Amino acid sequence: MDEKLTELIQWHGRHQIPLAVILMDVDHFKAFNDNYGHTEGDQCLINIAQFLDVMFIRSGEYVGRYGGEEFVILLSKCDIHEAEENAARVRDGISKLGIPHKFSMTSDRVTLSLGVYSLIPSGSETINELYESADKLLYHAKRSGRNRFVSQIEGDIISTTS
C-alpha cells in the first residue's frame, strides 16, 4: 500500500487530479477480542477485508490492512464528494453485515469509524503526511461518537457524518 500510495501521489501531482485516502478502524475492537476471543476477532477482520475487497474492485481502487484493526482505502481520481459517498457505503455496509458485538458501547453490531482525506497533491507529499492527515480525521470520528466518518479537503474539516 505504501508503494502504491507513493505512485499515486506522484501521478496525481503531475496531472493535478484529486486523490483520496480513507483510513478506518473497527470500533471497540479490543472489547470484541476480549469477550469473543482472538479467533472470532480474526474472523471479524477477515469478514471486513472480504467485504472491502468486493466493494473496491475497479481500476484505481486499492484496499489494504493498515495495522491491527485498521484498514486503508486509496481512491484514484476521487474528489471529496465521491470519497464521502464511498465512506458512507463502507460504514453502512459493515453495519449491514450484522456481525454481533454486544460489548460495544456504540451499537449491537460491529461498526467502523473513518477518516476521509482528499487532496490534489503537488507530487512532493509523503505517504506519512497523507496517512497522518487521514488518521487525525479518524480519531476525530472516534471522539465524536464512532460509527461515522469525518472528512477533510486541503486542510479544512468539512463534514462529520453518522
N, C-alpha and C positions, 0 to 999 in steps of 0.2 A: 504494500500500500504506500509505503514511503517513496519508493521509486516511481510509482505511478503518479503520486501527487507532485513530485518534483517535475516530471514530464508535463503534467497538466498546467502547473504554474508557468512554466516556460512557454508552452504552446499558446495558452490563453493570453499571456502577456504580450507575445508577438502579435497576436491577432485582435487584441483588445476585446475579448469575449468573456462574459461572466462565467464564473466557476463557483460551485457551492460545495461546502463541507458540512455534513450533518454528523454530529457526534451524539451518541445515545448511550444511556445507562439504564439497566434494569432496576426499577425502584424496589428498595428494601430487599435486595438480593441476599444480604447476609442473614436476615431473618428467614428467608426461604431455605437457604442451605442449612442453617442451624436446626430448623424444625422438620424439614423433609429429607435431609441428608444430601451428601455430595453427589450421589448417583442421580437423584432426582434433579439436583441443581444442574448437573451436566446435561441431562436430558432437556431441561428448560432452555438452556443456552443453545443446544442443537436445534430445538424447535424454532427458536427465534432466528437462528442463522439460516435454516432451510426456508423459512418464510421470506426473509430478506433476499435470499438467492433467487427465489421465484419472482419476487416483486421487481427486482432490478436486473433485467436481462438485456436491455438494449445497449447498443454501442455507446460508449461514453459514461456508462453507469458502473460503478465499482463498489463492492461491499467487502468489508473485512472486519475481523475482530481486532479491536484496539487494545484490549487487555482486560483481564478479569471478566467482568460482566458488561464491558463497554464494546460497542460496535461503531464503525465509521462507514459513511456512505460518501463517495465522491461523485459529483454530478457535473459533467462537462456541458458547456453551453447552457447553463442553467441560471436564470436570474432569481432574485429573492422570492418572487411570487410563486414561481414553479417549485422552488425549494420548499417553501412553506406548504404547498399542496402535497408534496411528497412526504414531508414530516407528518402532516395530518393523516395521510393514508397509512403511514407506518404505525403511528400511535393508535389509530382506530383498529387497524388490522391485528395488531398484537393483542389488544383488548378482546377482539372477537375470537381469537384463538381459544380463549377461555381457560387458560392454564390457571388452575386454582392456586390462590395464595391467601389463605385465611389468616396469615400472620402479618399481612401488610397493613399499614396504617392509612393507606390510600384507597385501596379497592379490595374486593374479594377475589380478584384475579391479578395476574402479572400485568404490570404496566411499565411504560418507559417514560423517561424524561429525555428531552432532546435539545441540543443547541444547534441552531441553524445559522451558518455564516456564509455570506455571499460577497463576492468582490470581483472587480475586473482587475486582475493582477498587473503589475508593472513587469513582472517576469523575474524580479530580484527578491521576492519574498521567500522566506524559508518555510519548510514544512512545519517547523516548530511554531512559527508565528501563526500559521493558519490553525493548527491544532489547538494552540493556546487560546486563540480567539473563540473557536467553537466550544472549547472546554469552559471558558468563563460563562458563556451563554447557557451551557448545560447546567452548570451549578446555580445560575440564576433561576432556571426552571425548577431545580430541586428545592431551592429556598422559597420559591413561590407556590409550593404545594404539590409538586410532582405531577406525573401523568399529563404533561403539557410540553409544548415547545416554546422556546424563546428565540427570536431571530434578530439578525443584525446585518446591515449592509454598510460597508465603508465607515464603520465607527459608531453608528447610531443604532441603539436598540429600537426596533420598530414594532415589535409585536410580542405579546405574551398570550398564548392561546392554550386553553384547556378544553 
